[in-house]
Amino acid sequence: MNILIINIFYILWGWFELTNLSHGLKIQSENN
């Protein structure tokens, strides 16, 4: 595989993980 494609995949994966994590923290803070 092309290294550029792998780098883009990891950047997108990390971005989704961060948005999901921050969204989960917002829900927890609202419930508490």
Secondary structure, 3 states (H helix, E strand, C coil): CCHHHHHHHHHHHHHHHHHHHHHHHHHHHHHC
